[in-house]
Amino acid sequence: MELLIAFGSALWLGILTSISPCPLATNIAAVSFLSKKIAHPVLVFVSGLAYTIGRMTAYAALGWIIISSLLSVPYVAQFLQKYMGNILGPLLIIVGLFLLEVITLKLPVFSLPQKYHNKLIESGAIGAFVLGLIFALAFCPVSAALFFGSLIPLALKSSAGGVLPFIYGLGTGLPVLAFAVAIALGVTSMSHWFHKITNLEFYTRKITGVIFILVGLYYTEIYILRLF
């Protein structure tokens, strides 16, 4: 049961990351631009799939590297094993406040020069894959909070920690893949769907933020307040 909750949480965090405003706009723009450069629908789908796999790979690899690095150092592993419960409560509360936009943070905006952007797209599926890798690592505040503040602590606490980044990566790829399929099938009203998903994201993010705060308060009460 614990593993199912961990897997489901990682998948949901990935989906929520992908439909957050900053990544969502980037994903739709990238897949739409791919469709304009490629005439055949099948090739549009292949390039969209490659872009999606690129994003999934970036998140999964980065998460696995961070978790493996932390757990490979004995002192760090012992510290996390002993105090992760104490850290998790306040951390979840902070992430929840980020999701509710009570706390805001401006991160440097990453911008890929247009000439390199065009070269990657013109390189076909391989270029689209690399583009997905690059754009995935351009974190905005919400995606950074979900990845570093939620997924990594969840993975460090779970017995299946090494698998969770890959499930998270899968979650981030599902909405993007849906966009790629829609564009390949000739769906033209993407602005309508963008508006619908943005509205959905607003409510799901707020609900998730409230849940994070409640769970964080629970962990804080269990691991910290009972010590006094």
N, C-alpha and C positions, 0 to 999 in steps of 0.2 A: 504493500500500500504506500509506504514511504517513497519507494522508487517511482511509482506511478505519479505521485504528487510532484516529485522533483522533475520528472520528464514533462509532465503537463505544464508546470510552471515555466520551465525553460522554453518550451514551444510557444507559450503565450507571450512571454517576454520578447521572443524573436518577432512574432507577428505584430505586437504593439510597437516595437522599434521600427518595423518596416512601414507601418501606416502613420507614424508620427510625421508632422508637417514637413520638416526638413528632409528626411530620407524619402518620404512619399513624393515630394515635388521632384527630387533628383531622379528617383526611379522612373517616374512617368516621362520626364524630359528625356532621359537617356534612351529608354525603350522607344519612345516616339521618334527620336532623332535617328535611331537605328532603322526604323521602318521607312523613313524618307530616303535613306541611302541605299536601300535594298528593294528591288522590284518584286521578287518572288516571295509569296507568303511563307513558304516553307523555310526559306533562308532567314526571313524575319524572325520566325519562331526559334530557329537554331541559334541565331545571334542573341535573341532575348534570353534563351535558356543558358547560353554561355555567360552572359552578363549576370544572370541570377546565380549561377554556380560560382562565379567569381566572388560575389558578395558573400555567399554562404561559406566559401573557403576561407575568406579573410577573417570573418568573425570566429569561425570554428578554430582556425589555426592560432589566432591571437589569444583566444581564451585558453586553449590547450597549453600554449607556451607559458602563459602567466601562471596557470594552476600548477603545471609540472615543475616550473622553476621554484615556486614557493614551497611546494611539498618536498622537493628534493633536498632542501636545506634542513638538516635535522632540528636546529634550534627554532627555525621559523615554523616548521611542521608541528613541533611540540607546543609552541606558543599559540598557534591557531587552534590546535586540538583542545587546549585548555581554556582559551579565552574567546573563541569564535562566537559562542552563545552570548557572551557579554557585549561583543562588538555589534552583533547582528541587529539587536533591537534598535539602538540609536541610529544605525546606518539605514535601516528600513524606514524609520521615521523621516530622516533627511531626504531619502529618495521620494517618499510619498509627498513631501512638501515641494519637491521639484516638479513632480507630476501635476500637483495642484497649482503650480506656478506661484506659490507663496514665496519660494526662493527662486530667484532667477540668476543666471550666469551667462555672460557673453564669452563665447570661445572664438578664437581666430577663424575666419572663414577661409576654407581651402578652395582654390580656384585653379583648375588645370588649364594651362594655355591652350587657346583654340586650335593652334596648329597641331599640337600633340593629340588633342581630343579628336580632331578629324583623321589623323593618321591611324589612331587606334581603331576607329570605326571602319575605316577603309580596309583594315587588315582582316575583316571578317570575324569569325567566331573567336579566334585567338585574341584579337584586339578587344572584342566585347568582353571577354573573360578578364583581361587585364584592367579594363575600364571599371568593371564591377569590383575588382580587388581594391583599386584606388579609391573609388567613391565610398566603399564600405568603411574605410579607415578615416574618412573625413567626418569625425564625430561632431554632432551638435549637442547642446546641453541635455535634451531629453534622452537621446540615444546613448550618450555617455553615462548618464545616471542609471539607465536600465542595464547597460552592459557591465560597467565597472562597479556600480553600487548595488546591483541586484544579482545578476547572473554569476559573477565571480564569487561573491560570498556564499551564494546558494551552492555552487559547485564545490567550494572548499569545505562546506559543512556536510555535503552528501557523500555517501559511499560510492556513488556512480559519478563522481565529480568530473572525471576525464571525458565522459560521454556527453555531458550536458552542453558544452560549447557547440558540439556538432548538431544537437537537437535545436539549440538556439539558432544556429546558422540556417537550418532547414526552415524554421519559423520565419526568419527574415526573407527567405527566398520565395515562399508560397505566394504572397500578394504580388510580387514582381513577376513571377511566372504567369499569374492570372492576367496581368496587363499585357504581357508578351503574346499570350494566346488570343486575347481580345483584339489586339492590333493586327495580328496575323490573320484573323478572321474578318477583318475589315470593319470593326466597330469604330464608328467615327465620333460618337458623343462622349469622348473621354473627359471633357470638361464637366459634363453632367455627373459622371461617376466620381470624378475627383472631388466635386462638391459633396456628394453623398458620403464618400469615405472620410473626408475631412470632418464632417458632422459626427459620423460614427466614432471617429478617433477621439474627438473631444470628450464624449461621454464615457467611452471605455477607459480613457486615460484618467479621468476624474474618479471613476469607480475604483480603478486599480490603485490610484493614489490613496484613497480612503482605506482600502483593504491593507495596503502596505503600512499605513500609520497604525491601524488597529493591531495588526500582527506585530509591528515593532513595539507597541506599548505592552503587548502580551509578553514578548521576549524580555523586555526591560523589567517587567514585574517579576518574571520567573528567575532571571539570572542576576539582576542587579539589586532591585529593591529588597529582595528577600535576604540579601547579605547584611542589611542594616537592622 
